[in-house]
């Protein structure tokens, strides 16, 4: 999603395929411009169960204009606040996105919303 800094409107610029992975997302992001991205990340939990995590990504690459980085960062909480049940993430590069969506990253490790995530014996 692209934010118009003059009108303060957010426009949907592109919709990716549901089956796209994080690498396809990285390829679709501009390397010199900021964006907001809603990303539904499907993954497998360590115990093999499928799971999904919604991210609202504030894409602010270091190669973008400083004024644009400041604008997007300042609007992040306003945009993220429009959604519920979504994880907020600021990404400065591809490494930030990969880290957040790997099993060792936040997506797979965050089981706060899963009452069966802990290793317990239920009888």
Secondary structure as UniProt FT lines:
FT   STRAND          2..4
FT   TURN            5..8
FT   STRAND          9..11
FT   TURN            18..19
FT   HELIX           22..28
FT   STRAND          35..44
FT   TURN            46..47
FT   STRAND          50..59
FT   TURN            62..63
FT   HELIX           66..80
FT   TURN            81..82
FT   STRAND          87..91
FT   HELIX           94..100
FT   TURN            103..104
FT   HELIX           106..109
FT   TURN            112..113
FT   TURN            115..116
//
